[in-house]
Amino acid sequence: MDNFFKDRIENKHSGSERFYAESFLEKVDKKEWARIKTLVEKANGTLLSYEKTSWNINKRSNTNPDKSGTFIAYTYKTTYDNGAGTETITVLKNQNNPSFRIISHNFNSEMIQDVINQGIDQVTKEDS
């Protein structure tokens, strides 16, 4: 995770795709993922720092190999140019991912909510 966040800080973007599991990248709509990353970058600005606030580890067995393995859920306090946020990231290590890879990534911040609210306001004004 340190390499993931350092990559984001050094390269001024939301993160290299190399940290994500193939299963994540195959399931996510590419255009939608690009839009989400653009929203995060425009709302929050550049990532300046991160601090792990919690983590939880689980080992699971399932007949579906994609649902078996070691899962770690991390929560980070993140600081950006425009304020602070929280990121929740789940990584998985299993037979398909011999090293930990991101399978879930959630961004939250007041700045993102403000951008969403602006969009809602714009749509509701257009309807009236």
Contacts in CASP RR format, 6 or more apart in sequence:
PFRMAT RR
TARGET T0000
AUTHOR 0000-0000-0000
METHOD contacts of the structure
MODEL  1
MDNFFKDRIENKHSGSERFYAESFLEKVDKKEWARIKTLVEKANGTLLSY
EKTSWNINKRSNTNPDKSGTFIAYTYKTTYDNGAGTETITVLKNQNNPSF
RIISHNFNSEMIQDVINQGIDQVTKEDS
1 52 0 8 1.000
1 74 0 8 1.000
1 76 0 8 1.000
1 89 0 8 1.000
1 91 0 8 1.000
3 19 0 8 1.000
4 15 0 8 1.000
4 16 0 8 1.000
4 19 0 8 1.000
4 89 0 8 1.000
4 102 0 8 1.000
5 47 0 8 1.000
5 50 0 8 1.000
5 76 0 8 1.000
7 15 0 8 1.000
7 16 0 8 1.000
7 19 0 8 1.000
8 14 0 8 1.000
8 15 0 8 1.000
8 47 0 8 1.000
9 46 0 8 1.000
9 47 0 8 1.000
9 48 0 8 1.000
9 49 0 8 1.000
9 50 0 8 1.000
12 46 0 8 1.000
12 47 0 8 1.000
13 37 0 8 1.000
13 41 0 8 1.000
14 37 0 8 1.000
14 40 0 8 1.000
14 41 0 8 1.000
14 47 0 8 1.000
15 37 0 8 1.000
17 25 0 8 1.000
19 101 0 8 1.000
19 102 0 8 1.000
20 101 0 8 1.000
20 102 0 8 1.000
20 103 0 8 1.000
20 105 0 8 1.000
21 92 0 8 1.000
21 96 0 8 1.000
21 97 0 8 1.000
21 101 0 8 1.000
21 102 0 8 1.000
21 103 0 8 1.000
22 96 0 8 1.000
22 97 0 8 1.000
22 101 0 8 1.000
23 66 0 8 1.000
23 96 0 8 1.000
23 97 0 8 1.000
23 103 0 8 1.000
24 101 0 8 1.000
24 102 0 8 1.000
24 103 0 8 1.000
24 104 0 8 1.000
24 105 0 8 1.000
36 107 0 8 1.000
39 112 0 8 1.000
39 115 0 8 1.000
40 107 0 8 1.000
40 112 0 8 1.000
42 115 0 8 1.000
43 82 0 8 1.000
43 109 0 8 1.000
43 111 0 8 1.000
43 112 0 8 1.000
43 114 0 8 1.000
43 115 0 8 1.000
44 78 0 8 1.000
44 80 0 8 1.000
44 81 0 8 1.000
44 82 0 8 1.000
44 83 0 8 1.000
44 85 0 8 1.000
44 107 0 8 1.000
44 109 0 8 1.000
44 111 0 8 1.000
44 112 0 8 1.000
45 80 0 8 1.000
45 81 0 8 1.000
45 82 0 8 1.000
45 111 0 8 1.000
46 80 0 8 1.000
46 81 0 8 1.000
47 78 0 8 1.000
47 79 0 8 1.000
47 80 0 8 1.000
48 79 0 8 1.000
48 80 0 8 1.000
48 81 0 8 1.000
49 78 0 8 1.000
49 79 0 8 1.000
50 76 0 8 1.000
50 77 0 8 1.000
50 78 0 8 1.000
50 79 0 8 1.000
50 87 0 8 1.000
51 76 0 8 1.000
51 77 0 8 1.000
51 78 0 8 1.000
52 74 0 8 1.000
52 75 0 8 1.000
52 76 0 8 1.000
53 75 0 8 1.000
53 76 0 8 1.000
53 77 0 8 1.000
53 86 0 8 1.000
54 74 0 8 1.000
54 75 0 8 1.000
55 72 0 8 1.000
55 73 0 8 1.000
55 74 0 8 1.000
55 75 0 8 1.000
56 72 0 8 1.000
56 73 0 8 1.000
57 70 0 8 1.000
57 71 0 8 1.000
57 72 0 8 1.000
58 70 0 8 1.000
58 71 0 8 1.000
58 72 0 8 1.000
58 73 0 8 1.000
59 69 0 8 1.000
59 70 0 8 1.000
59 71 0 8 1.000
60 67 0 8 1.000
60 68 0 8 1.000
60 69 0 8 1.000
60 71 0 8 1.000
61 68 0 8 1.000
61 69 0 8 1.000
62 68 0 8 1.000
65 94 0 8 1.000
65 95 0 8 1.000
65 96 0 8 1.000
66 94 0 8 1.000
66 96 0 8 1.000
68 94 0 8 1.000
68 95 0 8 1.000
69 92 0 8 1.000
69 93 0 8 1.000
69 94 0 8 1.000
70 92 0 8 1.000
70 93 0 8 1.000
70 94 0 8 1.000
70 100 0 8 1.000
71 90 0 8 1.000
71 91 0 8 1.000
71 92 0 8 1.000
71 103 0 8 1.000
72 90 0 8 1.000
72 91 0 8 1.000
72 100 0 8 1.000
73 88 0 8 1.000
73 89 0 8 1.000
73 90 0 8 1.000
74 88 0 8 1.000
74 89 0 8 1.000
74 90 0 8 1.000
74 91 0 8 1.000
75 86 0 8 1.000
75 87 0 8 1.000
75 88 0 8 1.000
76 86 0 8 1.000
76 87 0 8 1.000
76 88 0 8 1.000
76 89 0 8 1.000
77 84 0 8 1.000
77 85 0 8 1.000
77 86 0 8 1.000
78 84 0 8 1.000
78 85 0 8 1.000
78 86 0 8 1.000
78 87 0 8 1.000
78 109 0 8 1.000
79 85 0 8 1.000
80 109 0 8 1.000
80 111 0 8 1.000
82 111 0 8 1.000
83 109 0 8 1.000
83 110 0 8 1.000
83 111 0 8 1.000
84 109 0 8 1.000
85 107 0 8 1.000
85 108 0 8 1.000
85 109 0 8 1.000
85 110 0 8 1.000
85 111 0 8 1.000
86 108 0 8 1.000
86 109 0 8 1.000
87 105 0 8 1.000
87 106 0 8 1.000
87 107 0 8 1.000
87 108 0 8 1.000
88 104 0 8 1.000
88 105 0 8 1.000
88 106 0 8 1.000
88 108 0 8 1.000
89 102 0 8 1.000
89 104 0 8 1.000
89 105 0 8 1.000
89 106 0 8 1.000
90 102 0 8 1.000
90 103 0 8 1.000
90 104 0 8 1.000
90 105 0 8 1.000
91 100 0 8 1.000
91 101 0 8 1.000
91 102 0 8 1.000
91 103 0 8 1.000
92 100 0 8 1.000
92 101 0 8 1.000
92 103 0 8 1.000
93 99 0 8 1.000
93 100 0 8 1.000
93 101 0 8 1.000
END
